C-alpha cells in the first residue's frame, strides 16, 4: 500500500497523491469553472480498506482522478468502506452519493445537515429558493433575479440522504485509527470536522481554510445566526489541542490555531467596517456590501461574478445580524427588506 514518493506541489490544485501523515493522503479533485478550482479529498487507509473524507463533486472528470489516485495507493473504489463528508455542499457531498450507488461504501454526514439535504432531495424543490428570498430581504432584488435566471446551471439533481447522520462527538473507528466528528456550524448548520487525535490532524472541510475566509450560511435551510455559530465554532477549535490543518480547499497547513486566530481577527474587523458603513449611510445588507472590499484584492461588489456577489451579500447580512444581537444596531423590516440603523 505504499504510494509513489511525492513532493508537495507548489500549486495545491495540481492532481497528485500527497502523503500528509502516515496512512493519510491528500487528493485534489477538479471543479467545473469554479473559482476554487479544486477540492481536497483525503484517503485514510485502514488495512485492506480505505475511507475517503470529502469525495468531491459528482463529475466524470472528478471520478476519474479519484479512482486513479486510489489505484495508485493500491485500492479500488469498491474497497472504500466509508465516505465521510464534512458538509452537504455539492463539491463535497454529491460524488459520495454517486459512488455509493456504483461501488458501495457508507456515507456519513452531520445530522445538522438533515434539513438542507431533505429540501435538496424534495421533488420540484428550487435549489436557489432560499437564497433568492434572502437576497430580496437583503435589498438585492437585481441579484435575486439574476440567480433565478441562472438556477439550472451546473446543479446536480441526484441528492440523496446519507447512510448515517453523525451526531456531535461521534466516534468513527477506522482500524487502529479513530476519528472524532465535531459539530462546527457556520459555513453550514451541520458542518463537521473530523479530528484524528492520535495523528494530530484535523480534516477541516470548509470550516477553516488556509487562504480564504469560508462563506457563511450559504445553504438550503439557513441557520438563525450563521456568523454567531461560526465564531463560536472557531473558538471551540481554538480551545482544543493544535493540529495539522487538512482543509477542503488549499494546501495542508501546519497549525489550525494560527489560522483560527486570523479568521477571528478578520471577522472582528469586518464587524467594525460593517458598522462604519451603516454610520456612513448604508442601510441594507446590499448597500453595506457595496461599500466593503471583497477578496484579498479588495474588489468592489460590482466586480464579482453572480455566485460570489451572492455570497458577499449574504455574508454581510450575517455580520449585520450579529451587530443587532450585540445591541450595536437596530433592524426594521419594510416591504420585506431589512433596514439597519443605530
Secondary structure, DSSP 4 states (H G I P E B T S, - for coil): -PPPP----SSTTS---EEEETTEEEEEEE-SS-TT-EEEEEEEEETTEEEEE----S-HHHHHHHHHHHHHTT--GGGEEEEE-S---HHHHHHHHHHHHHH--EEEEEGGGHHHHHHHHSTT--TTHHHHHHHHHTT-HHHHHHHHHTTTTT--------SEEEPTTEEEEETTEEEEEEE--SSSTT-EEEEETTTTEEEEETTS-SSSPPPSS-SSS--SSHHHHHHHHHHHHHHSPP-EEEESSS--BS-HHHHHHHHHHHHHHHHHHHHHHHHTT--SHHHHHHHS-BTTTTB-GGGS-HHHHHHHHHHHHHHHHHHHHTTS-EEEEETTEEEEE-
